[in-house]
Amino acid sequence: MIIEAIKQSRKIFQRMNSYAIYRIAETLRVLLFMTLAILVFNFYPLTAIMIVMLALLNDGAILSIAYDNVHYRNEPEAWNMRLVLGIATVLGVVGPIAAFGLFYLGDRVFDLGHPRVQTLMYLMLSVAGHLTIFLTRTRGPFWSIRPARILLIAVLGTQTLATLIAVYGLFMTPLGWKWAAFVWGYALVWALLSDRVKLLAYRILDPVKTRRTSPKGTRSSVRCEGGGDARAGTNGRESSHGREAVRP
């Protein structure tokens, strides 16, 4: 019972760590893009209703991270705020670069007009924000840990709704399916690039660690006091009487 509680607490910590990186990165991404667009281009990239819908859909999807699949470590967990803030900042800066690239294409190259550019940017921020969830949940490549089904359903559901809102123009100028598909393709390409940048950031900010993690369901063997073995995903030590003494 104690061993299982420790395993679950370490899984919860990993989910909290992923959420913290995502929330900081997403806040930086949206605020940097909107602030610079207003100050530099004198253009409001999102309307008030777009911001509200963006926040609602983001929060609806990110709640499902509480049930995500994670790998827990065999050592006690501790916050590394330097690493959390560093990775979140890197992703939070890459995001506005991608957003301004799409803004330039829509406004200067394709000349869509400001109302449609606003819808274009709304869909971009929504899709790219949800793809960022898959980047922040793993230390390695985004495919290294399979996401939980509920997380996939939540992200696909909210982004299907966001796409339909943009395509048919609910509270905004209709975008159409062609431009919606263009935004999805653009966001997916930048998500792949951002994942490589994330891996590079981990190597720079945390070069020493290649910590061993135990996947879900894996049981590791730990030598016990009194000559016995305790099989668990923890650093616990079991005495010959079976009592568990767990290092804090």
Contacts in CASP RR format, 6 or more apart in sequence:
PFRMAT RR
TARGET T0000
AUTHOR 0000-0000-0000
METHOD contacts of the structure
MODEL  1
MIIEAIKQSRKIFQRMNSYAIYRIAETLRVLLFMTLAILVFNFYPLTAIM
IVMLALLNDGAILSIAYDNVHYRNEPEAWNMRLVLGIATVLGVVGPIAAF
GLFYLGDRVFDLGHPRVQTLMYLMLSVAGHLTIFLTRTRGPFWSIRPARI
LLIAVLGTQTLATLIAVYGLFMTPLGWKWAAFVWGYALVWALLSDRVKLL
AYRILDPVKTRRTSPKGTRSSVRCEGGGDARAGTNGRESSHGREAVRP
2 244 0 8 1.000
2 246 0 8 1.000
3 230 0 8 1.000
3 232 0 8 1.000
3 233 0 8 1.000
3 234 0 8 1.000
3 236 0 8 1.000
3 244 0 8 1.000
6 232 0 8 1.000
6 233 0 8 1.000
6 234 0 8 1.000
6 236 0 8 1.000
6 246 0 8 1.000
7 72 0 8 1.000
7 232 0 8 1.000
7 233 0 8 1.000
7 234 0 8 1.000
10 72 0 8 1.000
10 73 0 8 1.000
10 77 0 8 1.000
10 234 0 8 1.000
11 70 0 8 1.000
11 72 0 8 1.000
11 216 0 8 1.000
13 77 0 8 1.000
14 70 0 8 1.000
14 71 0 8 1.000
14 72 0 8 1.000
14 77 0 8 1.000
15 65 0 8 1.000
15 66 0 8 1.000
15 68 0 8 1.000
15 70 0 8 1.000
17 79 0 8 1.000
17 84 0 8 1.000
18 65 0 8 1.000
18 68 0 8 1.000
18 70 0 8 1.000
18 136 0 8 1.000
18 137 0 8 1.000
19 62 0 8 1.000
19 65 0 8 1.000
20 84 0 8 1.000
20 88 0 8 1.000
21 84 0 8 1.000
21 87 0 8 1.000
21 88 0 8 1.000
21 91 0 8 1.000
21 136 0 8 1.000
22 62 0 8 1.000
22 65 0 8 1.000
22 88 0 8 1.000
22 132 0 8 1.000
22 133 0 8 1.000
22 136 0 8 1.000
22 137 0 8 1.000
23 62 0 8 1.000
24 84 0 8 1.000
24 85 0 8 1.000
24 88 0 8 1.000
24 89 0 8 1.000
24 92 0 8 1.000
25 87 0 8 1.000
25 88 0 8 1.000
25 89 0 8 1.000
25 91 0 8 1.000
25 92 0 8 1.000
25 132 0 8 1.000
25 136 0 8 1.000
26 58 0 8 1.000
26 92 0 8 1.000
26 129 0 8 1.000
26 132 0 8 1.000
28 88 0 8 1.000
28 89 0 8 1.000
28 91 0 8 1.000
28 92 0 8 1.000
28 93 0 8 1.000
29 91 0 8 1.000
29 92 0 8 1.000
29 95 0 8 1.000
29 96 0 8 1.000
29 99 0 8 1.000
29 125 0 8 1.000
29 128 0 8 1.000
29 129 0 8 1.000
29 132 0 8 1.000
30 54 0 8 1.000
30 125 0 8 1.000
32 92 0 8 1.000
32 93 0 8 1.000
32 96 0 8 1.000
33 45 0 8 1.000
33 95 0 8 1.000
33 96 0 8 1.000
33 99 0 8 1.000
33 100 0 8 1.000
33 125 0 8 1.000
34 44 0 8 1.000
34 45 0 8 1.000
34 46 0 8 1.000
36 96 0 8 1.000
36 100 0 8 1.000
37 43 0 8 1.000
37 44 0 8 1.000
37 45 0 8 1.000
37 100 0 8 1.000
37 103 0 8 1.000
38 44 0 8 1.000
38 45 0 8 1.000
41 103 0 8 1.000
43 107 0 8 1.000
43 114 0 8 1.000
44 118 0 8 1.000
45 99 0 8 1.000
45 103 0 8 1.000
45 117 0 8 1.000
45 118 0 8 1.000
45 121 0 8 1.000
46 54 0 8 1.000
46 118 0 8 1.000
46 121 0 8 1.000
46 122 0 8 1.000
46 125 0 8 1.000
47 118 0 8 1.000
47 171 0 8 1.000
47 172 0 8 1.000
49 171 0 8 1.000
49 172 0 8 1.000
50 118 0 8 1.000
50 122 0 8 1.000
50 171 0 8 1.000
50 172 0 8 1.000
53 122 0 8 1.000
53 162 0 8 1.000
53 165 0 8 1.000
53 171 0 8 1.000
54 122 0 8 1.000
54 125 0 8 1.000
54 126 0 8 1.000
57 126 0 8 1.000
57 130 0 8 1.000
57 158 0 8 1.000
57 159 0 8 1.000
57 161 0 8 1.000
57 162 0 8 1.000
58 126 0 8 1.000
58 129 0 8 1.000
58 130 0 8 1.000
58 158 0 8 1.000
60 154 0 8 1.000
60 158 0 8 1.000
61 130 0 8 1.000
61 133 0 8 1.000
61 151 0 8 1.000
61 154 0 8 1.000
61 155 0 8 1.000
61 157 0 8 1.000
61 158 0 8 1.000
61 159 0 8 1.000
62 133 0 8 1.000
63 154 0 8 1.000
64 148 0 8 1.000
64 150 0 8 1.000
64 151 0 8 1.000
64 153 0 8 1.000
64 154 0 8 1.000
64 155 0 8 1.000
65 133 0 8 1.000
65 137 0 8 1.000
65 151 0 8 1.000
67 148 0 8 1.000
67 150 0 8 1.000
67 151 0 8 1.000
68 137 0 8 1.000
68 147 0 8 1.000
68 148 0 8 1.000
68 151 0 8 1.000
69 145 0 8 1.000
69 146 0 8 1.000
69 147 0 8 1.000
69 148 0 8 1.000
69 216 0 8 1.000
70 137 0 8 1.000
70 145 0 8 1.000
70 216 0 8 1.000
71 145 0 8 1.000
71 213 0 8 1.000
71 214 0 8 1.000
71 215 0 8 1.000
71 216 0 8 1.000
72 213 0 8 1.000
72 214 0 8 1.000
72 233 0 8 1.000
73 211 0 8 1.000
73 212 0 8 1.000
73 213 0 8 1.000
73 214 0 8 1.000
74 212 0 8 1.000
74 213 0 8 1.000
74 214 0 8 1.000
74 220 0 8 1.000
74 222 0 8 1.000
74 233 0 8 1.000
74 234 0 8 1.000
74 235 0 8 1.000
75 211 0 8 1.000
75 235 0 8 1.000
76 235 0 8 1.000
76 247 0 8 1.000
76 248 0 8 1.000
80 206 0 8 1.000
82 205 0 8 1.000
83 202 0 8 1.000
83 205 0 8 1.000
83 206 0 8 1.000
86 201 0 8 1.000
86 205 0 8 1.000
87 136 0 8 1.000
87 198 0 8 1.000
87 201 0 8 1.000
87 202 0 8 1.000
87 205 0 8 1.000
88 136 0 8 1.000
90 197 0 8 1.000
90 198 0 8 1.000
90 201 0 8 1.000
91 132 0 8 1.000
91 135 0 8 1.000
91 136 0 8 1.000
91 194 0 8 1.000
91 197 0 8 1.000
91 198 0 8 1.000
94 190 0 8 1.000
94 193 0 8 1.000
94 194 0 8 1.000
94 197 0 8 1.000
95 128 0 8 1.000
95 190 0 8 1.000
95 194 0 8 1.000
98 124 0 8 1.000
98 128 0 8 1.000
98 186 0 8 1.000
98 187 0 8 1.000
98 190 0 8 1.000
98 194 0 8 1.000
99 121 0 8 1.000
99 124 0 8 1.000
99 125 0 8 1.000
99 128 0 8 1.000
102 120 0 8 1.000
102 121 0 8 1.000
102 124 0 8 1.000
102 183 0 8 1.000
102 186 0 8 1.000
103 117 0 8 1.000
103 120 0 8 1.000
103 121 0 8 1.000
106 112 0 8 1.000
106 113 0 8 1.000
106 117 0 8 1.000
106 120 0 8 1.000
107 113 0 8 1.000
107 114 0 8 1.000
107 117 0 8 1.000
112 120 0 8 1.000
112 179 0 8 1.000
115 172 0 8 1.000
115 173 0 8 1.000
116 173 0 8 1.000
116 175 0 8 1.000
116 179 0 8 1.000
118 172 0 8 1.000
118 173 0 8 1.000
119 166 0 8 1.000
119 169 0 8 1.000
119 172 0 8 1.000
119 173 0 8 1.000
119 174 0 8 1.000
119 175 0 8 1.000
120 166 0 8 1.000
120 175 0 8 1.000
120 179 0 8 1.000
120 183 0 8 1.000
122 162 0 8 1.000
122 166 0 8 1.000
122 172 0 8 1.000
123 162 0 8 1.000
123 163 0 8 1.000
123 166 0 8 1.000
123 175 0 8 1.000
123 180 0 8 1.000
123 183 0 8 1.000
124 183 0 8 1.000
124 186 0 8 1.000
124 187 0 8 1.000
126 158 0 8 1.000
126 159 0 8 1.000
126 162 0 8 1.000
126 166 0 8 1.000
127 159 0 8 1.000
127 162 0 8 1.000
127 163 0 8 1.000
127 183 0 8 1.000
127 184 0 8 1.000
127 187 0 8 1.000
128 187 0 8 1.000
128 190 0 8 1.000
128 191 0 8 1.000
130 155 0 8 1.000
130 158 0 8 1.000
130 159 0 8 1.000
131 187 0 8 1.000
131 188 0 8 1.000
131 191 0 8 1.000
132 191 0 8 1.000
132 194 0 8 1.000
133 151 0 8 1.000
133 155 0 8 1.000
134 142 0 8 1.000
134 147 0 8 1.000
134 155 0 8 1.000
134 191 0 8 1.000
135 142 0 8 1.000
135 191 0 8 1.000
135 194 0 8 1.000
135 195 0 8 1.000
135 198 0 8 1.000
137 145 0 8 1.000
137 147 0 8 1.000
138 144 0 8 1.000
138 145 0 8 1.000
139 202 0 8 1.000
140 198 0 8 1.000
140 199 0 8 1.000
140 202 0 8 1.000
141 195 0 8 1.000
141 199 0 8 1.000
142 191 0 8 1.000
142 195 0 8 1.000
145 215 0 8 1.000
163 180 0 8 1.000
163 184 0 8 1.000
164 170 0 8 1.000
165 171 0 8 1.000
165 172 0 8 1.000
166 172 0 8 1.000
166 174 0 8 1.000
166 175 0 8 1.000
166 176 0 8 1.000
166 180 0 8 1.000
166 183 0 8 1.000
167 174 0 8 1.000
167 175 0 8 1.000
167 176 0 8 1.000
167 177 0 8 1.000
167 180 0 8 1.000
168 174 0 8 1.000
168 176 0 8 1.000
169 175 0 8 1.000
175 183 0 8 1.000
214 220 0 8 1.000
214 233 0 8 1.000
218 233 0 8 1.000
219 231 0 8 1.000
219 232 0 8 1.000
219 233 0 8 1.000
220 231 0 8 1.000
220 232 0 8 1.000
220 233 0 8 1.000
221 229 0 8 1.000
221 230 0 8 1.000
221 231 0 8 1.000
222 229 0 8 1.000
222 230 0 8 1.000
222 231 0 8 1.000
222 232 0 8 1.000
222 233 0 8 1.000
222 234 0 8 1.000
222 235 0 8 1.000
222 236 0 8 1.000
222 237 0 8 1.000
223 229 0 8 1.000
223 237 0 8 1.000
224 230 0 8 1.000
224 237 0 8 1.000
224 238 0 8 1.000
224 239 0 8 1.000
225 237 0 8 1.000
225 238 0 8 1.000
225 239 0 8 1.000
225 240 0 8 1.000
225 245 0 8 1.000
226 239 0 8 1.000
226 240 0 8 1.000
227 240 0 8 1.000
228 238 0 8 1.000
228 240 0 8 1.000
230 236 0 8 1.000
230 237 0 8 1.000
230 238 0 8 1.000
230 244 0 8 1.000
234 246 0 8 1.000
235 246 0 8 1.000
235 247 0 8 1.000
236 244 0 8 1.000
236 245 0 8 1.000
236 246 0 8 1.000
236 247 0 8 1.000
237 244 0 8 1.000
237 245 0 8 1.000
237 246 0 8 1.000
237 247 0 8 1.000
238 244 0 8 1.000
238 245 0 8 1.000
239 245 0 8 1.000
END
